[in-house]
Amino acid sequence: MINDAISPLDGRYFEKTRALEPYFSELALMKYRTMVECEYLIALSALGKTALRKFSPSETKTIREIYEKFDDASYKKIKVLEETTNHDVKAVEYFIKDALAKTALKDCVEWVHFAITSEDTNNIAYALILSASLEKVIVPEIKIILGEINGLAKKHKDLPMLARTHGQSASPTTFGKEMKVFASRIEKQLEYLVAVKIRAKLNGATGNYNAHFVAYPRIDWLAFSKNFIHDLCLEPNLISTQIECHDNYVAIFDTLRRINTILIDFSQDMWRYISDGWIIQKPKAGETGSSTMPHKINPIDFENSEGNLGLANALFEFFARKLPVSRLQRDLSDSTVERTFGAAFGHSYLAYVMLLKGLRKIEINETKIKQDLMAHPEVIAEAIQTVLRREGVEMPYEKLKELTRGKAVTMDDLSRFIDSLKVTDKVKAELKAITPLNYTGLASKLAS
């Protein structure tokens, strides 16, 4: 924990968010920038159409080791250089040049950052950061949550439960089916998320390959840019201004925001089920729920998750509004915003961790769920009036409305109502067989 950290992500929640450190720390950003610059230098050499000589395998290895062995000392060297340059990417360039100047590659140092702008380096670095953090951390964590929810759906697919619409008792469902609703929603958004192709550009100061073309007009720089970005497992954007337009970043952030919104909905429902006694939280020895009320076990993990999901979504929503907008060929306002990507991902990841913590210490109170369902026999009024419609009985809805709306009814009341109907004994038996516990339609099948 960093005791004097401004953000709780680096203070109170330091240990819980460390999985994102290799991607969103300042050191990580410098490492990814260094990687882009080094791989660009190697690609220029491999092209074989410039004055830059072809590197030997050992020389290529030497260049790659600059970022592969990037550590605190490397980072500190860049920060020292930045004190003079007041430009972080230029400091990265000088750091690489200094490293190469001590090797057999000293004759090639001026090819570092050749013809490109800092945003070429930056946008590719951020694209790689987003791609890696999604693949290695965020998506796997969401899949774990999905697995937990699907597990609840499968285990409790046949557990009848009172549904509520507008906060009022409604046609029964099953606990498992309600879990499956959330799982299904998350699965669909995950499909969208992994399908987003992260784009990047490498085309110079205003997107026209000006410096590249003036130096080597016979080289197909469009093909070079396309191949270079493809080799980094990214999608090339060949037409841009100085900046990559960030539209596909927004697609990622909007999809994460939808996933987070689904999980807010889920957290709030779980909170309500705990409040109703339908879900029991297992106590942990030594923990305190309230500083004054000794009995309490508060649903703090679900509440913590909900709060962090909201914080993340506020940032994602701002990113979506801000990042696609840049004055003319480029202004710098996106740069400081990009540095907060880690905050949005950090609050999301923390929310996922806390949600999983909450899910792993609950038990479903089947007895209480069934008791509460049976306390609302009025929910089968829909079933009765629907069967009566089938049988051609006049105004069945109105008859059931008169019997049940705004009134406390019992199963005996419904039984007497059924006895009074002018239908066959077979239909009466059919109606009396309907109970809140078995009037769940296809819920069990839907949950499977």
C-alpha positions in Angstrom: 0.0 0.0 0.0 1.2 3.6 -0.8 0.3 5.4 2.4 0.3 8.9 0.9 -1.5 7.9 -2.3 -4.2 10.3 -3.5 -6.2 7.6 -5.2 -7.7 4.7 -3.1 -6.7 2.4 -6.0 -3.1 2.9 -5.0 -3.8 3.3 -1.3 -6.5 1.2 0.4 -7.0 -1.1 -2.6 -3.4 -1.3 -3.6 -3.1 -5.1 -3.3 -6.4 -5.8 -5.0 -5.5 -3.8 -8.2 -2.0 -5.0 -8.7 -3.0 -7.2 -11.6 -3.3 -4.0 -13.7 0.1 -2.6 -12.7 1.9 -4.2 -15.7 -0.4 -2.3 -18.1 -1.4 1.0 -16.6 1.4 2.2 -14.3 3.6 5.1 -15.5 6.5 2.6 -15.7 4.4 0.3 -17.9 3.5 3.1 -20.3 7.2 3.9 -20.7 8.0 0.2 -21.3 5.3 -0.1 -24.0 6.5 3.1 -25.7 10.0 1.7 -25.6 8.8 -1.5 -27.2 7.1 0.3 -30.0 10.1 2.4 -30.8 12.4 -0.7 -30.7 10.1 -2.8 -32.9 9.8 0.1 -35.3 13.6 0.4 -35.6 13.8 -3.4 -36.2 11.1 -3.2 -38.9 12.9 -0.3 -40.7 16.0 -2.5 -40.8 14.1 -5.5 -42.1 12.5 -3.4 -44.8 15.9 -3.2 -46.5 15.0 -0.1 -48.6 16.5 2.7 -46.5 20.1 3.6 -45.6 19.7 1.7 -42.3 21.7 -1.4 -42.5 20.2 -4.9 -41.8 20.6 -6.0 -38.2 22.0 -9.4 -37.3 20.0 -11.7 -35.1 22.2 -10.8 -32.1 21.7 -7.1 -32.8 17.9 -7.6 -33.0 18.1 -9.4 -29.7 20.1 -6.5 -28.2 17.4 -4.0 -29.3 14.5 -6.1 -27.9 16.3 -6.6 -24.6 16.0 -2.8 -24.1 12.3 -3.3 -23.4 12.3 -6.9 -22.4 14.6 -6.0 -19.5 12.9 -2.7 -18.8 12.9 -2.1 -15.0 12.8 0.6 -12.4 16.3 1.8 -13.3 15.2 2.1 -17.0 12.2 4.1 -15.9 14.3 6.4 -13.7 16.7 7.1 -16.6 13.7 8.2 -18.8 12.3 10.4 -16.0 15.7 12.1 -15.6 15.9 12.8 -19.4 12.3 14.1 -19.3 13.3 16.7 -16.7 15.3 18.3 -19.6 13.2 17.5 -22.6 9.8 18.2 -20.9 8.6 15.6 -23.4 8.1 12.0 -22.3 8.3 10.4 -25.7 11.4 12.3 -26.6 12.9 11.1 -23.4 12.1 7.5 -24.4 13.9 8.2 -27.7 17.0 9.5 -26.0 16.9 6.6 -23.5 17.0 4.1 -26.4 19.7 6.0 -28.2 21.8 6.1 -25.0 21.4 2.3 -24.7 22.4 1.7 -28.3 25.3 4.0 -28.2 27.1 1.6 -25.9 26.7 -1.3 -28.4 27.7 -2.3 -32.0 24.5 -0.4 -33.0 25.9 3.0 -32.2 26.0 3.8 -35.9 22.2 3.4 -36.1 21.0 5.7 -33.3 19.6 8.4 -35.5 17.2 5.9 -37.0 15.4 5.7 -33.7 12.1 7.6 -34.0 12.8 8.1 -37.7 10.1 10.1 -39.5 7.4 9.4 -36.9 5.7 11.6 -34.4 5.2 11.0 -30.7 1.6 10.1 -31.3 2.6 7.2 -33.6 4.5 5.8 -30.6 1.7 6.7 -28.1 -1.3 5.4 -29.9 0.3 2.1 -30.7 1.5 1.8 -27.0 -2.0 2.5 -25.7 -3.5 0.1 -28.2 -1.2 -2.7 -27.0 -1.9 -1.8 -23.3 -5.7 -2.0 -23.9 -5.4 -5.2 -25.8 -3.2 -6.9 -23.3 -5.1 -5.7 -20.2 -8.4 -6.9 -21.6 -7.0 -10.3 -22.7 -4.9 -11.0 -19.6 -7.0 -9.4 -16.8 -10.4 -7.8 -17.5 -12.0 -10.5 -19.7 -10.8 -13.4 -17.6 -12.2 -11.8 -14.4 -15.5 -11.1 -16.1 -15.6 -14.8 -17.2 -15.0 -15.9 -13.6 -18.0 -13.8 -12.5 -20.0 -15.3 -15.4 -19.1 -18.8 -14.3 -20.3 -18.1 -10.7 -23.6 -16.7 -11.9 -24.1 -19.6 -14.3 -23.3 -21.9 -11.4 -26.1 -20.3 -9.4 -28.5 -20.6 -12.4 -27.8 -24.3 -12.8 -27.9 -25.2 -9.2 -31.2 -23.4 -8.5 -32.9 -23.7 -11.8 -35.9 -25.5 -10.2 -36.2 -23.3 -7.0 -39.5 -21.4 -7.3 -39.3 -17.8 -6.3 -41.7 -14.8 -6.1 -41.1 -12.4 -8.9 -41.8 -8.7 -8.4 -42.8 -6.2 -11.1 -43.1 -2.6 -10.0 -42.1 -3.8 -6.6 -45.3 -5.9 -6.3 -45.9 -9.6 -6.3 -45.9 -11.1 -9.8 -46.0 -14.4 -11.6 -43.5 -16.8 -10.1 -40.1 -17.5 -11.6 -37.1 -19.5 -10.4 -34.0 -18.2 -8.7 -31.9 -20.0 -11.3 -33.7 -18.4 -14.2 -33.2 -14.9 -12.7 -29.5 -15.6 -12.4 -29.5 -16.9 -16.0 -30.9 -13.5 -17.2 -27.8 -11.8 -15.9 -25.5 -14.5 -17.3 -27.1 -14.2 -20.7 -26.7 -10.5 -20.8 -23.1 -10.6 -19.8 -22.3 -13.3 -22.4 -23.7 -11.2 -25.2 -21.7 -8.1 -24.2 -18.5 -10.2 -23.8 -19.0 -11.3 -27.4 -19.1 -7.7 -28.4 -16.1 -6.8 -26.3 -13.7 -9.5 -27.7 -14.9 -8.7 -31.2 -13.6 -5.1 -31.1 -10.5 -4.7 -33.2 -8.2 -2.2 -31.6 -6.9 0.2 -34.3 -3.6 2.0 -34.4 -1.8 4.3 -36.9 1.8 5.0 -38.0 1.7 7.9 -40.5 3.6 10.9 -39.1 2.8 14.3 -37.8 -0.4 15.0 -39.7 -1.3 11.5 -41.0 0.2 12.0 -44.5 3.6 10.2 -44.2 5.2 13.6 -45.0 8.6 12.9 -43.5 8.6 9.3 -44.7 7.8 10.2 -48.2 10.2 13.1 -48.5 13.0 10.9 -47.4 12.1 7.8 -49.4 9.4 8.6 -52.0 9.7 5.1 -53.7 8.9 3.1 -50.6 5.3 2.0 -50.2 4.8 3.5 -46.7 1.2 2.5 -46.6 2.1 -1.1 -46.9 4.9 -0.7 -44.4 2.5 0.9 -41.9 -0.1 -1.7 -42.4 2.3 -4.6 -42.0 4.0 -3.2 -39.0 0.7 -2.7 -37.1 -0.6 -6.1 -38.2 2.5 -7.7 -36.9 1.7 -6.2 -33.5 -1.8 -7.9 -33.7 -3.6 -4.6 -34.1 -5.8 -3.2 -36.8 -4.2 -0.6 -39.1 -5.9 2.8 -39.5 -4.3 4.2 -42.6 -6.3 7.4 -42.8 -6.1 9.8 -39.8 -4.9 13.1 -38.6 -1.9 13.2 -36.2 -4.0 11.1 -33.8 -5.8 7.8 -34.2 -9.4 8.9 -33.8 -10.1 6.7 -30.8 -13.5 5.5 -32.1 -12.6 1.9 -31.4 -11.5 2.8 -27.9 -14.9 4.2 -27.4 -16.4 0.9 -28.6 -14.4 -0.9 -25.9 -15.3 1.6 -23.2 -19.0 1.6 -24.1 -19.1 -2.2 -24.0 -17.4 -2.3 -20.6 -19.8 0.3 -19.4 -22.7 -1.9 -20.5 -21.2 -4.9 -18.7 -20.6 -2.8 -15.6 -24.2 -1.6 -15.8 -25.5 -5.1 -15.9 -23.3 -5.9 -12.9 -24.7 -2.9 -11.0 -28.2 -4.3 -11.7 -27.0 -7.7 -10.5 -25.4 -6.2 -7.3 -28.6 -4.3 -6.4 -30.8 -7.4 -6.9 -28.4 -9.5 -4.7 -28.5 -6.7 -2.1 -32.3 -6.9 -2.1 -32.3 -10.7 -1.9 -30.0 -10.5 1.1 -32.3 -7.8 2.7 -35.3 -10.2 2.2 -33.5 -13.1 3.8 -33.5 -15.1 0.6 -29.7 -15.0 0.5 -27.7 -15.6 3.7 -24.2 -14.2 4.1 -21.8 -16.6 5.9 -20.2 -14.9 8.9 -16.4 -14.7 9.1 -14.8 -15.0 12.5 -13.3 -11.7 13.7 -15.2 -9.5 11.2 -17.4 -6.6 12.3 -20.5 -5.5 10.5 -21.4 -2.4 12.4 -19.4 -0.4 15.0 -22.5 -0.3 17.2 -24.9 -3.1 16.1 -23.2 -6.4 16.9 -25.6 -8.6 15.0 -25.1 -7.1 11.5 -23.5 -8.8 8.5 -23.8 -6.0 5.9 -23.7 -6.7 2.1 -20.6 -4.6 1.8 -18.9 -6.5 -1.0 -21.9 -6.0 -3.3 -22.2 -2.3 -2.2 -18.5 -1.8 -2.8 -18.8 -3.4 -6.2 -21.7 -1.2 -7.1 -19.9 2.0 -6.1 -16.8 1.1 -8.0 -18.8 0.1 -11.1 -20.4 3.5 -11.0 -17.1 5.3 -10.7 -15.7 3.3 -13.7 -18.7 4.0 -15.8 -18.5 7.8 -15.1 -15.0 7.7 -16.5 -15.9 5.5 -19.5 -18.8 7.8 -20.3 -16.5 10.8 -20.3 -13.9 9.0 -22.4 -16.6 8.3 -25.0 -17.5 12.0 -25.1 -14.0 13.4 -25.1 -11.7 11.1 -27.0 -13.3 11.3 -30.5 -13.1 15.1 -30.5 -9.8 16.8 -31.3 -9.3 20.3 -32.7 -8.2 20.3 -36.3 -5.3 17.9 -36.9 -4.7 17.4 -33.1 -4.8 19.0 -29.7 -3.2 17.6 -26.6 -6.3 17.3 -24.5 -6.6 13.6 -25.1 -3.2 12.9 -23.7 -4.0 13.6 -20.0 -7.3 11.7 -20.5 -5.5 8.6 -21.7 -3.4 8.6 -18.6 -6.6 7.9 -16.6 -7.5 4.7 -18.5 -6.0 2.8 -15.6 -8.4 4.5 -13.1 -11.4 3.3 -15.1 -10.0 -0.2 -15.5 -8.9 -0.2 -11.9 -12.3 0.7 -10.5 -13.9 -1.9 -12.8 -11.4 -4.6 -11.8 -11.8 -3.8 -8.1 -15.6 -4.1 -8.5 -15.2 -7.5 -10.1 -12.9 -8.7 -7.3 -15.4 -7.4 -4.6 -18.4 -8.9 -6.4 -16.7 -12.3 -6.6 -15.8 -12.0 -2.9 -19.5 -11.4 -2.1 -20.7 -14.3 -4.3 -18.3 -16.7 -2.6 -19.7 -16.2 0.9 -23.4 -16.6 0.3 -26.0 -19.4 0.6 -29.4 -19.5 -0.9 -32.1 -19.8 1.7 -34.5 -22.1 -0.1 -36.9 -22.4 2.8 -37.4 -18.6 3.1 -37.8 -18.2 -0.6 -40.5 -20.8 -0.8 -42.3 -19.4 2.3 -42.4 -15.9 0.9 -43.7 -17.2 -2.4 -46.5 -19.2 -0.7 -47.4 -16.1 1.2 -48.6 -14.6 -2.1 -51.2 -17.0 -3.5 -52.6 -14.1 -5.6 -49.9 -14.7 -8.1 -51.7 -17.6 -9.6 -54.7 -15.4 -10.4 -53.1 -15.0 -13.9 -53.0 -18.7 -14.3 -56.6 -19.2 -13.3 -58.0 -16.5 -15.6 -55.9 -17.7 -18.5 -57.3 -21.3 -18.3 -60.8 -19.8 -17.9 -60.3 -17.8 -21.1 -59.3 -21.1 -22.8 -62.5 -22.6 -21.6 -64.6 -19.7 -23.0 -65.7 -18.4 -19.6 -67.0 -14.8 -19.8 -64.9 -12.0 -18.3 -62.5 -14.3 -16.3 -60.0 -11.5 -15.9 -62.6 -9.2 -14.3 -63.7 -12.0 -12.0 -60.2 -12.6 -10.7 -59.6 -8.9 -10.5 -62.6 -8.5 -8.2 -61.4 -11.4 -6.1 -57.7 -10.4 -5.7 -56.8 -6.8 -6.5 -55.7 -5.0 -3.4 -56.8 -7.8 -1.2 -55.1 -10.4 0.9 -56.3 -13.8 -0.4 -55.5 -17.4 0.7 -55.4 -20.6 -1.2 -58.7 -21.5 0.4 -60.2 -18.3 -1.0 -59.1 -19.3 -4.5 -60.3 -22.9 -4.0 -63.8 -21.6 -3.1 -63.7 -19.3 -6.1 -62.9 -22.3 -8.3 -65.7 -24.3 -6.8 -68.2 -21.6 -7.7 -67.2 -21.6 -11.4 -69.5 -23.1 -14.1 -66.8 -25.4 -15.6 -66.3 -29.1 -15.6 -64.9 -31.0 -12.6 -61.8 -31.8 -14.7 -61.1 -28.1 -15.2 -61.7 -27.4 -11.6 -59.2 -30.1 -10.7 -56.7 -28.6 -13.1 -57.1 -25.2 -11.6 -56.8 -26.5 -8.0 -53.5 -28.2 -9.0 -52.0 -24.9 -9.7 -49.9 -23.4 -6.9 -47.3 -20.7 -6.6 -44.7 -23.4 -6.3 -45.5 -25.0 -9.6 -46.7 -22.0 -11.6 -43.2 -21.2 -13.0 -43.8 -21.8 -16.7 -40.6 -22.6 -18.6 -38.3 -21.0 -16.1 -36.4 -24.2 -15.2 -35.7 -24.9 -18.9 -34.6 -21.3 -19.5 -32.2 -21.5 -16.6 -30.6 -24.7 -18.0 
